[in-house]
Amino acid sequence: MKYEHSTISEMMKLINETCFLPHIQRELVWNEKQMYKLFDSMMRGYPIGTFLLWHIEEKKEEITRLNFIRDYKKKETKNKIDTKSPKQYYWLVLDGQQRLQSLYIALEGSYNGKELYFNLLSEKPQFDDNEEDHEIIYETKFFKNSDSTFSTIEKDRLTGEDKAKLWVKIKSFANLKTDEAISYGDELSNKYEDFKGKELRLAKTNLLHLYNILTTTYPIYYYIEKEEDYEKVLDIFIRTNSGGTKLSKSDLLFSMIKLKWKIPAFEEFNNLIKTINQNDNFNFDNDFILKTSLVLIDKEIRYKIENFSKENISLMEDRWNNIKHSILAVINLISHDFGIVTKKQLTTKNSLIPLIYYTYYKGIKDYQSNKAEIIRDKELMKKWLYTVLLTNLFSSQTDDLLGICRDIIKQKNDSFPLEKIKFKLPPGKSMEIRKDLFNSIQYNDRNDFFVLGLLFPEFNLAPISSCGKPNIDHIFPVENLQKKYSIELINDIGNLQILSDNENKKKSNSTFEEWINGQDEFFLTKSYIPNDKHLWKVENYEKFIDERKKIMYKKLKEILD
């Protein structure tokens, strides 16, 4: 890997001429303090990292380029699309946007109406050689001031004494020629006669030091990536931008939609996600919306750049209202009719996409109807969802499964084609709820909350207040079993139940014998407790969970059938 280098001033001349931002970049997120640290690091001679640039020939001009921001105003300024005809080639910044953008604002523009000044009297503390104790040595600051230089008297942070500071606007000398910069420093001596000779020598030294850093002595190292495959470049971008606020592939693909939609995509997606997450009970995100949209517009499902072409994005926009209403209809269906009200139960969001596609394809507005066909659809869709979650059907081959479901749903069907889908599953995939599958469920497994939610339907699994929140409880307390039985046996599904928060507290304040003998017949029946009281003894624990699992499995099959 061969790195090239340039000076800071040379790189600034390339900004918005040869060097641009790709549409997948996030907006400026650095604050003023981070910019001050950047200049302090350069003055100390610390490296500020390398840069990764993507070299693109003129023939690739369909890739959207964004301009760097010159004059930044918080909450107002957005990166604009570059509309100039490209040169023979241009670069897009894959790594280093925040640093280059900060340098460009400081040396060429402004930040919230203020320009960057440098305190020429910055110096290392004389009483302590440990630089790490001092966050900023070479002080910069944004000021709203028309003068190129001015002085202030401020309290020293370490000593508390009054200290003079001589501020110079960095833009006033950054683009001068060397002899002009030297003359600029000499002029300070004439302008600020009140400062001592030592202070003026320090000011001139600092000014020339920063000038040399910007123009000659501080190289910026960068690597030029010439890969032409956009998909590979996107992967490079995700990997190199893994620090700080991480970007996912769906975030980057969503940025393409934001650029090309006429309707406000950001607000539309955010409002939809906020609605379907139902007070944060679920965790739907852009990834789910994008994947669902690809399925609903009948295009290739896989997450590839070419699947988010202008044509496909235009289709998403044209059909957005129907896409949105179909998603809302299914989320309302599962929460109101299927008892799926938390992310703990919905262990795979992709299981909903065939239901959404069916709703979209059939033009169903909602499922709150007593029509016979709607009732029939709801029963089949419920069985689909319960079975898919229990069998973990979407643990692999997700795109293939979604494609199969879509192809079958597009055929002529009087109702949701559950049996047809079962028949067409790929080799190795099954929707059979086997007894061994149920018996293997353990406490804190992906399906424990979902299965117990089906078996204990009387509980509200997503209460508004935390005090009524239901708990997964061990029937035989852990402390009664851990000396004799393995953790796998203790956490077996046969030893788990759902109790309300209050019931769980009452149980924990009693011995197991007091608690179970104090329950009425109705409670024992709805909790699937075997009638044989001999099984309630700790020494018969293994027989207890075997017998209880038989009762629970039978009930689960009844629910599904």
C-alpha positions in Angstrom: 0.0 0.0 0.0 1.6 3.3 -1.1 0.7 6.5 0.6 1.0 9.9 -1.0 1.3 13.2 0.8 0.5 16.9 0.4 0.6 20.0 2.5 -2.5 21.3 4.2 -2.7 24.4 2.1 -2.4 22.4 -1.1 -5.2 20.1 0.0 -7.4 23.0 0.8 -7.1 24.2 -2.8 -8.4 20.8 -4.0 -11.6 21.0 -1.8 -14.7 21.2 -4.0 -12.5 21.2 -7.1 -11.0 17.7 -7.1 -11.9 16.5 -3.6 -15.5 16.0 -2.6 -17.7 14.0 -0.2 -19.7 10.9 -1.2 -23.4 11.0 -0.5 -23.0 8.3 2.1 -21.0 10.5 4.4 -22.7 11.8 7.6 -22.9 15.6 8.1 -20.4 17.5 10.2 -20.5 16.2 13.8 -17.3 17.7 15.2 -17.8 20.6 17.7 -15.6 23.6 18.3 -13.5 21.9 21.0 -12.6 19.0 18.7 -11.4 21.5 16.1 -9.3 23.3 18.7 -7.7 19.9 19.6 -6.9 19.3 16.0 -4.9 22.5 15.7 -3.2 21.9 19.1 -2.2 18.4 17.9 -0.7 19.8 14.7 1.2 22.5 16.6 2.7 19.9 18.9 3.8 17.8 15.9 1.4 15.0 16.7 0.0 13.0 13.7 -3.7 13.6 12.9 -4.1 10.3 11.0 -4.2 9.3 7.4 -6.9 9.9 4.8 -8.6 7.5 2.4 -9.6 8.9 -1.0 -11.6 7.1 -3.7 -10.3 7.9 -7.2 -13.1 8.1 -9.7 -12.8 8.5 -13.4 -15.1 10.9 -15.3 -17.2 8.0 -16.6 -18.4 7.4 -13.1 -20.1 10.8 -12.8 -23.4 9.2 -11.9 -22.1 8.8 -8.3 -23.5 11.8 -6.4 -20.8 14.2 -5.0 -21.4 16.5 -2.1 -19.5 19.8 -1.6 -17.6 20.5 1.6 -19.2 23.2 3.7 -17.4 26.5 3.7 -19.5 28.5 6.1 -21.2 26.3 8.7 -24.3 27.2 10.6 -25.7 24.7 13.1 -29.1 23.1 12.2 -29.2 25.2 8.9 -26.3 24.1 6.8 -26.5 21.0 4.6 -23.9 19.6 2.2 -25.0 20.6 -1.3 -24.8 18.3 -4.3 -22.0 19.3 -6.6 -23.4 20.1 -10.1 -20.2 21.1 -11.9 -19.0 19.0 -14.8 -16.2 16.8 -13.4 -12.7 16.9 -14.5 -10.9 13.9 -15.9 -11.1 12.4 -12.4 -12.1 13.4 -8.9 -11.7 12.1 -5.3 -14.3 11.2 -2.8 -13.3 11.1 0.9 -14.0 7.7 2.5 -12.1 8.4 5.7 -11.1 11.8 7.1 -14.2 13.9 6.4 -14.4 15.5 9.9 -10.7 16.5 9.9 -10.8 17.9 6.3 -14.1 19.7 6.9 -12.8 21.2 10.1 -9.6 22.5 8.4 -11.6 23.9 5.5 -14.0 25.8 7.8 -11.0 27.1 9.9 -8.8 28.1 6.9 -11.4 29.2 4.4 -14.8 29.8 6.0 -16.6 30.2 9.3 -18.4 28.4 12.1 -21.8 29.8 13.2 -20.7 33.2 11.9 -17.3 33.1 13.7 -13.8 32.8 12.4 -10.9 30.9 13.9 -8.2 32.8 15.8 -4.9 31.6 17.2 -3.4 32.9 20.5 0.1 33.8 19.4 1.2 33.9 23.1 0.4 30.3 23.6 3.3 28.5 25.4 4.1 25.4 27.4 3.7 25.9 31.2 7.1 26.6 32.7 6.5 24.8 36.0 5.5 21.4 34.6 7.1 19.4 31.8 4.2 16.9 31.6 2.2 18.0 28.5 -0.4 15.4 29.2 -1.6 17.4 32.2 -2.7 20.2 29.9 -5.5 19.5 27.5 -4.7 22.5 25.2 -1.4 24.2 24.9 -1.6 26.0 21.6 -4.9 27.8 21.9 -7.3 28.5 19.1 -10.8 30.0 19.4 -13.7 31.1 17.1 -14.5 34.8 17.4 -17.0 37.1 15.7 -14.6 39.9 15.0 -13.7 41.9 11.9 -10.1 42.7 13.0 -7.3 40.4 11.8 -5.6 40.7 15.3 -6.7 41.8 18.7 -5.6 41.3 22.3 -7.5 40.2 25.5 -6.7 39.9 29.2 -7.9 36.6 30.7 -7.5 34.6 33.9 -5.0 31.8 33.5 -6.7 28.5 34.0 -3.8 27.0 36.1 -2.4 30.0 38.0 -5.5 32.2 38.2 -3.3 35.2 37.3 -4.3 37.8 34.6 -2.6 36.9 31.3 -2.4 38.7 28.0 -3.5 36.9 24.9 -2.8 38.1 21.4 -5.3 36.7 18.8 -4.6 36.5 15.1 -7.2 35.4 12.5 -5.6 32.3 10.9 -7.0 33.1 7.5 -5.2 36.5 7.5 -1.8 34.8 7.0 -2.4 31.2 6.0 -2.4 31.9 2.3 0.5 34.3 2.2 3.8 33.7 0.5 6.8 33.0 2.9 8.3 36.4 2.7 4.9 38.0 3.2 4.3 35.8 6.3 7.6 37.0 7.7 6.7 40.6 7.1 3.3 40.0 8.6 5.0 38.8 11.8 7.3 41.9 11.8 4.3 44.2 11.6 2.9 42.8 14.8 6.0 44.4 16.6 5.0 47.8 15.4 1.3 47.4 16.2 1.6 46.0 19.7 4.3 48.2 21.3 2.9 47.5 24.8 4.0 43.9 24.7 7.5 43.0 25.9 10.2 41.9 23.5 10.0 38.3 24.9 6.2 38.2 24.2 6.6 39.6 20.7 9.4 37.1 19.9 7.0 34.3 21.1 4.2 35.7 19.0 6.3 35.8 15.9 7.7 32.3 16.5 4.2 30.8 17.0 2.9 32.6 13.9 5.7 31.3 11.7 5.4 27.8 13.3 1.7 27.6 12.4 2.3 29.1 9.0 5.0 26.5 8.2 2.7 23.7 9.4 0.0 24.8 7.0 2.3 25.3 4.0 5.4 23.2 4.2 6.5 21.2 7.3 3.4 19.1 8.2 2.5 16.6 5.5 -1.0 15.1 5.1 -0.7 11.4 4.2 -3.4 9.9 2.1 -4.1 6.6 0.2 -5.9 6.7 -3.1 -8.3 3.7 -3.6 -9.0 2.9 -7.2 -11.5 0.1 -6.8 -14.4 0.4 -9.3 -16.8 -1.9 -7.6 -19.2 0.3 -5.6 -20.2 -2.6 -3.3 -16.6 -3.1 -2.3 -16.0 0.6 -1.7 -19.1 0.7 0.5 -17.7 -2.1 2.6 -14.3 -0.2 2.9 -16.2 2.9 4.0 -18.1 1.0 6.7 -14.9 -0.6 8.0 -12.9 2.7 8.1 -15.7 4.6 9.8 -16.3 2.0 12.6 -15.2 4.5 15.3 -17.5 6.9 17.1 -21.1 6.8 15.9 -21.1 3.7 13.8 -22.8 3.6 10.4 -24.5 0.5 9.2 -25.0 -0.5 5.6 -28.6 0.4 5.8 -27.7 3.9 7.1 -25.6 4.4 4.0 -28.2 3.0 1.6 -30.8 5.2 3.2 -28.7 8.3 2.5 -29.2 7.5 -1.3 -32.9 7.6 -0.8 -32.7 10.9 1.1 -30.9 12.5 -1.9 -33.3 11.2 -4.5 -36.7 11.3 -3.0 -38.9 14.4 -3.6 -40.8 13.7 -0.4 -39.0 14.2 3.0 -37.6 10.7 3.4 -36.0 11.3 6.7 -39.2 12.5 8.3 -41.2 9.7 6.7 -38.9 6.9 7.9 -38.5 8.4 11.3 -42.3 8.9 11.9 -43.0 5.3 10.6 -40.3 3.8 12.8 -41.5 5.8 15.9 -45.1 4.6 15.3 -44.4 0.9 14.7 -42.0 0.7 17.7 -44.9 1.5 19.9 -43.2 3.4 22.8 -40.0 1.4 22.3 -41.6 -2.0 22.8 -40.1 -3.1 19.5 -36.8 -2.2 17.8 -37.7 -1.7 14.1 -35.1 0.3 12.2 -34.2 1.6 8.7 -32.8 -1.8 7.9 -36.3 -3.4 8.3 -38.0 -0.7 6.2 -35.5 -0.9 3.4 -35.6 -4.7 3.2 -39.4 -4.7 3.3 -39.5 -2.0 0.5 -37.3 -4.1 -1.8 -39.6 -7.1 -1.3 -42.8 -5.0 -1.9 -41.6 -3.4 -5.1 -40.8 -6.9 -6.5 -37.1 -6.3 -7.0 -34.0 -8.2 -6.0 -34.0 -8.5 -2.2 -30.3 -8.7 -1.4 -28.5 -5.6 0.1 -26.5 -4.6 -3.0 -25.9 -1.1 -4.3 -27.4 -1.8 -7.7 -30.7 -2.7 -6.0 -31.0 0.9 -4.9 -30.8 2.3 -8.4 -32.6 5.5 -9.4 -35.4 3.3 -10.9 -35.9 1.3 -7.7 -35.8 4.3 -5.4 -38.3 6.0 -7.6 -40.6 3.0 -7.3 -40.3 3.1 -3.5 -41.3 6.7 -3.5 -44.2 6.2 -5.9 -45.5 3.3 -3.8 -44.5 4.7 -0.4 -48.0 5.3 0.9 -49.1 1.7 0.2 -45.8 0.3 1.6 -46.2 2.4 4.8 -49.9 1.4 5.3 -49.2 -2.3 4.8 -46.4 -2.2 7.4 -48.7 -0.4 9.9 -51.5 -2.8 9.3 -49.4 -5.8 10.1 -47.8 -4.3 13.2 -51.2 -3.4 14.5 -52.4 -7.0 13.7 -49.6 -8.7 15.6 -49.9 -6.4 18.6 -53.8 -6.3 18.8 -54.7 -9.8 17.7 -51.6 -12.0 18.0 -50.4 -10.9 21.4 -46.9 -10.0 20.1 -46.2 -6.8 22.0 -42.5 -6.8 22.7 -39.2 -7.3 21.0 -38.5 -10.2 23.4 -41.3 -12.1 21.6 -40.6 -11.0 18.1 -37.2 -12.7 17.8 -36.9 -12.1 14.1 -38.4 -9.1 12.3 -38.0 -10.6 8.9 -40.8 -13.1 9.8 -43.3 -10.2 9.3 -42.3 -9.4 5.7 -44.3 -12.1 4.0 -47.4 -11.0 6.0 -46.7 -7.4 4.9 -46.2 -8.4 1.3 -49.5 -10.4 1.4 -51.3 -7.3 2.9 -49.7 -5.1 0.2 -50.4 -7.4 -2.7 -54.0 -8.0 -1.7 -54.6 -4.3 -1.0 -55.9 -5.0 2.6 -56.2 -1.7 4.5 -56.5 -3.3 8.0 -57.5 -6.5 9.8 -60.1 -5.0 12.1 -63.1 -6.6 10.3 -65.6 -9.4 10.8 -65.5 -10.5 7.2 -65.0 -14.3 6.9 -62.0 -13.9 4.5 -60.3 -11.5 7.0 -60.9 -13.9 9.9 -59.5 -16.8 7.9 -56.4 -14.8 6.9 -55.8 -13.8 10.5 -55.8 -17.4 11.7 -53.4 -18.5 9.0 -51.1 -15.5 9.5 -51.1 -16.1 13.2 -50.1 -19.7 12.7 -47.4 -18.7 10.3 -45.9 -16.2 12.7 -46.0 -18.4 15.7 -44.5 -21.4 13.9 -41.8 -19.3 12.2 -40.7 -17.8 15.5 -40.7 -21.2 17.3 -38.8 -23.0 14.5 -36.3 -20.1 14.0 -37.0 -20.4 10.3 -35.3 -17.2 9.3 -32.0 -17.9 11.1 -30.4 -18.4 7.6 -31.3 -18.2 3.9 -33.4 -15.1 4.7 -33.4 -13.6 1.2 -34.2 -17.0 -0.4 -37.1 -17.6 1.9 -38.5 -14.1 1.3 -38.2 -14.7 -2.4 -40.1 -18.1 -2.2 -42.9 -16.5 0.0 -43.2 -13.6 -2.5 -43.5 -15.9 -5.5 -46.2 -18.0 -3.9 -48.2 -15.0 -2.6 -48.3 -13.6 -6.1 -50.1 -16.7 -7.3 -53.9 -16.8 -7.2 -54.7 -17.4 -3.5 -58.0 -17.1 -1.7 -56.2 -16.7 1.6 -52.7 -16.5 3.1 -50.9 -19.5 1.5 -49.4 -21.1 4.6 -49.5 -24.7 3.4 -48.1 -23.8 -0.1 -45.1 -22.0 1.6 -44.5 -25.0 3.9 -44.4 -27.3 0.9 -41.9 -25.1 -1.0 -39.3 -24.5 1.8 -35.6 -25.1 0.9 -34.0 -28.4 1.9 -33.2 -28.5 5.6 -35.9 -26.0 6.5 -39.0 -27.1 8.3 -42.0 -25.5 10.1 -42.7 -28.6 12.2 -42.9 -27.8 16.0 -41.1 -30.9 17.1 -41.2 -32.0 20.7 -37.4 -32.1 21.0 -37.3 -28.5 19.8 -39.7 -27.4 22.5 -37.9 -29.5 25.2 -34.6 -27.8 24.4 -35.8 -24.3 25.3 -34.0 -22.8 28.3 -34.2 -19.7 30.5 -32.9 -16.6 28.6 -33.1 -18.5 25.2 -34.3 -16.4 22.2 -37.7 -18.1 22.5 -38.4 -18.4 26.2 -40.4 -15.2 26.5 -42.3 -15.9 23.3 -43.3 -19.4 24.2 -44.3 -18.5 27.8 -46.3 -15.6 26.4 -48.3 -18.0 24.4 -48.8 -20.4 27.3 -49.7 -17.6 29.8 -51.9 -15.3 27.6 -53.5 -13.6 30.6 -50.5 -11.4 31.1 -49.9 -8.0 29.5 -46.3 -8.4 28.4 -45.8 -4.7 27.7 -47.3 -2.8 30.6 -47.0 1.0 30.6 -45.5 1.1 34.1 -42.5 -1.1 35.2 -44.2 -2.0 38.5 -46.6 -4.3 36.6 -44.0 -5.8 34.4 -44.3 -9.6 34.2 -41.3 -11.8 35.1 -40.0 -15.2 33.9 -39.9 -17.1 37.2 -38.3 -20.4 38.2 -41.1 -22.6 39.8 -38.6 -24.4 41.9 -36.3 -21.7 43.2 -32.7 -21.8 42.0 -31.3 -21.9 45.5 -33.3 -25.1 46.2 -31.8 -26.9 43.2 -28.3 -25.7 42.6 -26.6 -28.2 45.0 -28.0 -31.2 43.3 -28.9 -30.3 39.7 -27.1 -28.8 36.7 -27.8 -25.3 35.5 -29.4 -26.7 32.3 -31.9 -28.7 34.4 -32.6 -25.7 36.6 -33.2 -23.4 33.6 -35.3 -26.0 31.7 -38.6 -24.7 30.1 -40.4 -27.2 32.4 -39.3 -25.1 35.4 -40.4 -21.7 34.0 -43.6 -19.7 34.3 -44.7 -16.0 34.0 -45.7 -14.2 37.1 -46.6 -10.6 37.7 -44.1 -8.4 39.5 -46.3 -8.5 42.7 -46.8 -12.3 42.5 -43.1 -12.8 42.1 -42.3 -10.7 45.2 -44.9 -12.7 47.2 -43.4 -16.0 46.0 -39.8 -14.9 46.9 -40.9 -14.1 50.5 -42.2 -17.6 51.1 -40.7 -21.0 51.1 -41.5 -23.1 48.0 -43.7 -25.5 50.0 -45.7 -22.6 51.5 -46.1 -21.0 48.1 -47.2 -24.0 46.1 -49.5 -25.4 48.8 -51.1 -22.0 49.0 -52.2 -21.9 45.4 -55.8 -22.8 44.3 -56.7 -25.4 41.7 -57.3 -22.7 39.0 -53.8 -21.3 39.4 -52.2 -24.8 39.3 -54.1 -25.6 36.2 -53.3 -22.4 34.3 -49.7 -22.8 35.4 -49.5 -26.4 34.0 -48.5 -27.8 37.4 -48.9 -31.7 37.5 -51.6 -32.9 39.9 -49.4 -35.5 41.5 -48.2 -33.7 44.7 -45.3 -36.2 45.1 -43.7 -34.4 42.1 -43.7 -31.2 44.0 -40.9 -32.4 46.2 -37.3 -31.4 45.3 -36.1 -34.9 45.2 -38.6 -35.6 42.3 -37.7 -32.5 40.4 -36.6 -34.2 37.2 -39.9 -36.1 37.0 -41.8 -32.9 37.7 -40.3 -31.0 34.7 -40.8 -34.0 32.4 -44.5 -34.3 33.3 -45.0 -30.5 33.1 -43.4 -30.3 29.7 -45.8 -32.9 28.4 -48.8 -30.7 29.5 -47.2 -27.5 28.2 -46.3 -29.1 24.8 -49.9 -30.4 24.4 -51.3 -26.9 25.0 -48.8 -25.3 22.6 -49.9 -27.7 19.9 -53.5 -26.9 20.6 -52.8 -23.2 20.2 -51.0 -23.7 16.9 -53.6 -26.2 15.5 
